[in-house]
Amino acid sequence: MNLRKWSLEHTKGALLGIVTPLFFIPLVLLILMWVQDYYFEQLWNKFVYVVTYRVRITTISIIANLGWFYFFLNRERYNVAMGVIIGSLIYAPYIIYVKFF
């Protein structure tokens, strides 16, 4: 992608792709709380202090961006859909670093 063709729609999609997993992390922990019969505080502390657990939960929460991607793809707003993918890929360096180093 050429940066000269970067538009405001790309930026909106990228911000949406970055912010959505941050909102879905507590929701994923809440679902795990119900399924595994833990207290939310236990799972939250595990998320905050155990790095491998944080990577797993973050990766699961990034899947929520697929909903936005298909939503904008079906409405033929391709620039916003591309921004959502770019926003999802911004998490990749962190996940790779923590996973392998």
N, C-alpha and C positions, 0 to 999 in steps of 0.2 A: 504494500500500500504506500502510495506517495503522500508525504506529509503536506504537500501543497493542496491536496484534495481533502484534507481533514476539515470536517465541518462541526457545527454545533451539535448536530444529531449524533455524531461519533462520540462527542464528549458526554452527552446525556446518557448514551448507552454504556459508556465506560464507567461513569459514576454509578449508574444503576447496577452494573455488574460487580462493582466493588462493595457497595453498601448492602445489597441484598443478602450475601452470606453473613454479614455481621448481625442482621436481624434474625436470621434463621438459626444461628448457633444456639440461642436459648430455647428455641422451639425444638431443635433436635435433642437437646438435653432433657427437655420436658417429656418428649416421647420416650426416650430411653429410661427416664424415671418411672413412667407407667409400665413399660414392658419388663424392666429388670427389677422392679420393686425396690428402688433406692430412694433416698431423700435427694431433693434437688441440690442441697448444699454439698452433699458428698460428691455428686457428679460435677458440680461447678468447681470445687476445690481440685478435683482430679483434672479437670480441663485446664485450670490455671497453672498447676504445679507439675503435671506430668506432660512432658513435651510430646511424646509419641501419641498420647491420647488427644492432645490439642490438634495435632496434624490430622488424625482420623476424623475428628468432629468437624474441623474446618473443611476437609475434603468432601464430607457428606453434605455440608451446608452449601458448597459451591454448586452442587447438583441442582439447587433451586433456580439457578440462572437459566437452566434449560427451558423453564416455563416462560421466562421473559423472551428468550431467543425465539422460540416457536410462536409466541404471541406477535412479536414484531415481524417475523418472517411471513406469517400468514397475512398480515396487513400490508405487505410489500414495502416495509420501511427498512430497507436493507442496511442503511447506514447505522441505524440504532441497533439492529441485530449484530452488526459487526462490532460495534462498541461494547455490547454485552460480552461478546467473546473475548475481546481485548481486556475488559475488566476482570474476567475470569482468569485469564492468563497472567495477570499481575500477581496472583497468589502463587504461581508456579515456582518462582525462585525461592520463596520462603519454605514451601513444602519440600522442595528438593534439598535445600540446605539442611533442614532439620532431619529429614529422613535419612540422609546419607553421611552427614558429618557430625 
